[in-house]
Amino acid sequence: MLDKAGFQCLSFEKPWKIQTGGSYYVKLYDTSLFAFQVGKSISEDMMLRMAAAHTDFPSFRVKPNPEMKEKGYLRLNTEPYGGMILSSWFDRTLSLSGKVSLKSEKLFEPKEVMVDFKRPLLIIPNLAIHLNRDVNMGVEINKQKDVLPLLGMSDEEVPDYFTDLLADELNVSAEDILNYDLFLYNLDKAGFAGMKQEFICSPRLDDLSSVFALIKGITSDVYEKDIHMVCLFDNEEIGNCTKQGSESQFTTMLLEKLFDSLGMTRINLYEVMQRSTILSVDVAQAYHPNFASKYDPTNEVELNKGFAFKIDTAQRYAFDTGAIAMIQQLCDTYHIPYQKFVNRSDATAGRTMGPVISTQLPAYTIDIGVPLLAMHSAMETMGAKDMESMIRLMEVYFASKR
């Protein structure tokens, strides 16, 4: 999408020649992405308009030495990544994708390739109710033994069946495979549901829906006197504290290099930061009518009534009163629907990117998101109109005059 919009890919390892009016992006370890547009007429009173989302989602990661054969069944040894609704992964056709490292002639530079099987490859079968009479009363699911996926059947001795499968898919020798970072994913396609097609049901709405909205925003018109950037981080689902997560120093390094390329100093960046804004865009907990007691009595959010401001007094969601008011004014001006979400006082919020980013970049930071049902399920549900409200917000956020 960025390439089609005319953005130029930059290498962080090389000098930059940034031009006003230019559009650029930088990749970080293949899992995080930073795209920015420099206004045509930036000046001393400019601000940074930033927005962040995350690229990762709860799934199962394949362990090293994953082959587990029993009674002819070929299984894979996996581990959960992020907080998953484990039961939602049963009885679904699953595939596998990720990165594989191969031998190369350069000892410090192994060859890295991407692989995506794109076909039904695995399944995690439920135990029949006849053998598990309490299954509908709530049964604990053991992450090590109950959710290992089936890969196939064989009566022969095939000790390295997974490595051989991977080598065949990549058309390489099994001996050349050094390591891999592979994840299972749900093959179900996104689709509409409801009497009036008012729901969107899809895997990985958390948080690829936000990623899509941010890319739509940054590839549209931008205000010529400011610098605009979207940050798409990895590893939010496991706490953000990695080199490619939102707690990394990379965003600061990137901004410092950008300002230096524009002939400005680190101090100039710090000065601009004080009048800048960051939208931390992740999904919000939509009101579930079957579980009304789980929500605040006056601040629940519903599907198809707009995106949500996420507010938490302990700053597990980042917010500033004035910054929220600023976004509200944008929405009111352009007729974009919005809601406000607060957790029950006897419940706690999950930590998002917002508080982490605001400690690294002390700008006005606001957590927002599209309301979602079944968050962290293998199949999630959102309101079709809410996606429209988020995309429209990102467009006016980057384009509107101050």
C-alpha positions in Angstrom: 0.0 0.0 0.0 2.8 2.4 0.8 4.7 1.5 -2.4 1.6 2.2 -4.5 1.1 5.5 -2.7 4.6 6.6 -3.7 6.4 6.2 -0.4 10.2 5.6 -0.6 11.7 2.7 1.5 14.7 3.9 3.5 17.5 1.9 5.2 18.3 3.1 8.7 21.9 2.0 8.2 22.5 4.6 5.4 22.4 8.4 5.3 19.1 10.0 4.5 18.3 12.9 2.2 14.8 13.8 3.4 12.9 16.4 1.4 10.0 18.5 2.5 6.9 17.1 0.9 8.4 13.6 0.8 6.9 10.3 1.8 9.0 7.5 3.3 9.0 4.3 5.3 11.4 2.2 7.4 11.2 -1.5 8.2 12.5 -2.8 11.6 13.4 -6.5 11.7 10.7 -7.3 9.2 7.9 -7.1 11.9 7.6 -3.4 12.6 7.1 -0.5 10.2 7.4 3.3 10.4 5.9 5.4 7.7 6.0 9.2 7.6 5.2 12.2 5.4 7.1 15.5 5.8 4.9 18.6 5.1 5.8 20.8 2.2 6.0 23.9 4.4 7.2 22.8 7.8 8.3 25.6 10.1 9.5 26.3 13.7 6.0 26.0 15.1 5.3 22.6 13.5 4.1 19.6 15.5 4.4 15.9 15.1 1.1 14.1 14.4 1.8 10.4 15.2 -0.3 7.3 15.5 0.6 3.8 16.5 -0.9 0.3 16.2 0.6 -3.2 16.6 1.2 -5.9 14.0 1.1 -9.0 16.2 -1.8 -11.1 17.4 -2.3 -14.1 19.8 -1.4 -17.4 18.2 0.6 -20.6 18.6 4.3 -20.6 18.0 6.1 -23.7 16.8 8.9 -24.8 19.2 12.3 -26.1 18.2 12.4 -29.9 17.8 8.6 -29.9 17.5 8.0 -33.5 16.2 5.7 -35.6 18.5 4.6 -38.9 17.1 2.2 -41.2 19.0 0.1 -44.1 17.6 0.7 -43.0 14.1 -0.4 -39.4 14.8 2.0 -36.7 13.8 1.7 -33.6 16.1 3.6 -30.4 16.6 4.9 -29.1 19.9 3.7 -25.5 20.2 3.4 -22.7 22.8 0.9 -19.9 23.1 1.9 -16.4 22.1 0.0 -13.7 23.9 -3.3 -14.1 25.8 -5.5 -16.4 23.9 -9.0 -17.7 24.2 -7.7 -21.3 23.7 -11.1 -22.9 23.2 -11.7 -20.8 20.1 -8.9 -22.6 18.3 -10.4 -26.1 18.5 -11.8 -27.7 15.3 -10.6 -25.0 12.9 -8.4 -25.6 9.8 -5.1 -23.9 10.5 -2.1 -23.0 8.4 1.4 -21.9 9.2 3.6 -18.9 8.3 6.7 -17.0 9.4 10.4 -16.6 8.9 13.0 -19.3 8.3 16.8 -18.8 8.6 19.0 -20.8 6.2 22.7 -21.4 6.0 24.7 -18.9 3.9 28.3 -18.3 3.0 28.4 -15.3 5.3 28.6 -16.6 8.9 27.2 -13.4 10.4 24.4 -13.1 7.8 22.3 -16.3 7.5 19.8 -16.1 4.7 16.2 -15.3 5.9 13.2 -16.2 3.8 9.4 -16.0 4.4 7.1 -19.0 4.2 3.3 -19.2 4.2 1.7 -22.6 3.5 -1.7 -20.9 2.7 -3.6 -24.2 2.9 -5.3 -26.3 5.5 -2.4 -28.0 7.2 -3.2 -28.5 10.9 -6.1 -28.9 13.2 -6.6 -29.1 17.0 -9.5 -31.5 17.5 -11.8 -31.3 20.5 -12.3 -34.3 22.8 -15.7 -35.8 22.1 -18.4 -34.8 24.7 -18.9 -38.5 25.4 -15.4 -38.6 26.9 -15.6 -35.1 28.4 -19.1 -34.8 30.0 -18.2 -31.5 31.8 -17.0 -29.7 28.7 -19.9 -27.3 28.7 -19.5 -26.6 32.5 -16.0 -25.0 32.0 -13.0 -27.2 31.7 -9.4 -26.1 32.2 -7.3 -26.3 29.0 -3.7 -27.3 29.5 -1.5 -25.3 27.2 1.1 -28.1 26.9 -1.0 -31.2 26.2 -4.5 -30.2 25.2 -3.9 -27.8 22.3 -1.1 -29.5 20.3 -2.1 -29.5 16.6 -2.3 -32.6 14.4 -0.1 -32.4 11.3 -0.8 -35.8 9.8 -0.6 -39.6 10.1 2.2 -42.1 9.4 3.0 -45.7 10.2 6.6 -45.1 9.2 9.5 -43.8 11.3 9.8 -40.1 10.2 11.8 -38.4 13.0 12.2 -35.1 11.2 8.8 -34.9 9.4 8.3 -31.2 10.2 11.8 -30.1 9.0 11.3 -32.2 5.9 7.9 -30.6 5.2 9.4 -27.1 5.7 12.3 -27.9 3.4 10.0 -29.2 0.7 7.8 -26.1 0.9 10.9 -23.8 0.5 12.6 -26.1 -2.0 15.8 -26.3 0.1 17.8 -29.0 1.8 16.6 -29.9 5.3 20.3 -29.5 6.4 20.3 -25.9 5.4 17.5 -25.0 7.8 19.1 -23.4 10.9 16.2 -21.9 12.8 12.6 -20.6 12.3 10.0 -18.3 13.8 6.7 -19.9 12.7 3.1 -19.3 13.9 -0.2 -21.1 13.3 -3.0 -19.0 12.0 -6.8 -19.4 11.4 -7.6 -19.9 7.7 -11.2 -18.5 8.0 -11.8 -15.6 5.8 -13.3 -12.2 6.9 -17.0 -11.8 6.1 -20.1 -9.8 6.9 -22.8 -11.1 9.3 -26.1 -9.9 10.7 -29.6 -9.1 9.3 -28.2 -6.0 7.6 -24.6 -7.1 7.3 -23.8 -4.9 10.3 -21.0 -7.1 11.7 -17.6 -7.9 10.4 -16.3 -11.3 11.6 -12.6 -12.1 11.0 -9.5 -13.5 12.5 -6.8 -10.9 13.7 -9.0 -7.8 13.9 -6.9 -7.1 16.9 -5.0 -5.2 15.7 -4.7 -5.4 12.0 -7.9 -3.4 11.7 -6.0 -0.5 13.3 -3.0 -1.1 11.1 -5.2 -0.8 8.0 -6.8 2.5 9.2 -3.4 4.1 10.0 -2.0 3.2 6.6 -5.1 4.6 4.9 -4.6 7.8 6.9 -0.9 8.3 6.2 -1.3 7.6 2.5 -4.0 10.3 2.2 -3.6 14.1 2.2 -1.6 15.6 5.1 -1.3 19.1 6.6 1.6 20.8 4.9 3.1 22.5 8.0 3.6 19.4 10.1 5.4 16.0 10.1 3.1 13.0 10.1 4.1 9.4 11.2 2.5 6.0 11.8 4.4 3.5 14.0 3.3 -0.2 13.6 5.0 -2.1 16.4 5.5 -5.8 17.0 5.2 -7.7 20.3 2.3 -5.7 22.0 0.6 -8.9 22.9 3.6 -10.0 25.1 4.3 -6.6 26.8 6.0 -4.3 24.2 9.5 -4.6 25.7 11.5 -5.8 22.7 13.7 -4.2 20.2 10.8 -3.9 17.8 8.1 -3.2 20.4 6.8 0.1 21.5 9.1 0.2 24.5 12.2 0.2 22.2 14.4 3.2 21.8 14.1 2.9 18.1 11.2 5.4 17.7 13.3 8.1 19.4 16.3 7.2 17.3 14.2 7.4 14.1 12.9 10.8 15.0 16.4 12.1 15.8 17.7 10.9 12.5 14.7 12.4 10.7 15.2 15.8 12.3 19.0 15.6 11.6 18.3 14.9 8.0 16.1 18.0 7.9 18.9 20.2 9.4 17.5 20.3 12.9 18.9 19.2 16.2 17.8 16.8 19.0 16.8 19.8 21.0 14.6 20.9 18.2 12.9 17.5 18.4 12.4 17.9 22.1 10.8 21.3 21.6 8.5 20.0 18.9 7.5 17.0 21.1 5.9 19.3 23.7 3.2 20.4 21.3 2.8 17.0 19.5 0.2 14.3 19.7 0.2 10.5 19.5 -2.8 8.3 19.0 -2.4 4.8 20.4 -4.8 2.8 18.2 -5.8 -0.6 19.5 -9.2 -2.3 19.8 -11.6 -1.6 22.7 -13.9 -4.0 24.7 -17.4 -3.8 23.1 -20.5 -4.3 25.3 -21.6 -7.9 25.3 -25.3 -8.3 26.0 -24.8 -11.8 27.5 -22.4 -10.5 30.1 -23.8 -7.1 31.1 -22.3 -7.3 34.6 -18.8 -7.1 33.2 -19.1 -3.5 32.1 -19.2 0.0 33.7 -22.8 1.1 34.2 -22.5 4.4 32.3 -19.4 4.0 30.0 -19.9 0.9 28.0 -19.4 1.1 24.2 -21.6 -0.6 21.5 -20.9 -1.8 18.0 -21.6 0.5 15.1 -21.7 3.7 17.3 -18.2 4.8 16.5 -14.7 4.3 17.8 -14.0 4.5 21.5 -11.8 6.7 23.6 -10.2 4.4 26.2 -9.8 6.0 29.6 -8.2 4.6 32.8 -7.4 6.6 35.9 -4.3 4.6 36.6 -3.1 5.4 33.0 -3.1 1.8 31.8 -4.7 3.5 28.9 -3.0 6.8 28.1 -5.1 9.9 28.0 -4.9 13.7 28.5 -8.1 15.7 29.0 -7.1 18.4 26.5 -5.9 15.9 24.0 -9.2 13.9 24.1 -11.0 17.2 23.7 -8.9 18.0 20.6 -9.9 14.7 19.0 -13.5 15.3 20.0 -13.4 18.6 18.2 -12.1 17.0 15.1 -14.8 14.4 15.2 -17.6 16.9 15.8 -16.4 19.0 13.0 -16.3 16.2 10.5 -19.3 14.3 11.9 -17.4 11.2 13.0 -19.1 9.2 15.7 -17.3 8.3 18.9 -17.8 6.8 22.4 -16.0 6.7 25.7 -15.0 3.5 27.4 -14.0 3.1 31.1 -13.6 -0.2 32.9 -15.7 -1.1 36.0 -14.1 0.3 39.1 -13.6 -3.2 40.4 -11.8 -4.4 37.3 -8.5 -3.5 35.7 -7.5 -2.6 32.2 -5.0 -4.5 30.1 -1.9 -2.3 29.4 -1.7 -0.9 25.9 1.0 0.7 23.8 -0.1 4.2 24.9 1.5 4.4 28.4 4.7 2.8 27.0 5.0 5.2 24.1 4.3 8.3 26.2 7.2 7.4 28.6 9.5 7.3 25.6 8.0 10.2 23.7 6.4 12.7 26.2 3.8 14.1 23.9 0.0 14.2 24.4 -1.1 10.6 24.0 -4.6 9.2 23.6 -5.7 5.6 23.6 -8.5 4.9 21.1 -9.9 1.8 19.4 -12.7 0.2 17.5 -15.1 -1.8 19.8 -14.6 -5.5 19.5 -16.4 -8.6 20.7 -14.5 -11.8 21.5 -11.1 -10.0 21.6 -8.3 -12.5 21.4 -10.5 -15.2 20.0 -9.6 -17.1 16.8 -12.6 -15.3 15.3 -13.4 -11.7 16.4 -16.4 -9.5 15.7 -16.7 -5.7 15.1 -19.2 -3.3 13.7 -18.9 -2.4 10.0 -19.6 1.3 10.6 -17.0 1.5 13.3 -14.2 0.7 10.9 -15.4 3.6 8.7 -15.3 5.9 11.7 -11.7 5.0 12.5 -10.5 5.4 8.9 -12.2 8.7 8.6 -10.6 9.9 11.9 -7.1 9.0 10.7 -7.7 10.8 7.5 -8.8 14.1 9.1 -6.2 13.7 11.9 -3.4 14.0 9.4 -5.1 16.4 7.0 -6.8 19.0 9.1 -5.4 22.5 9.6 -4.5 23.5 13.1 
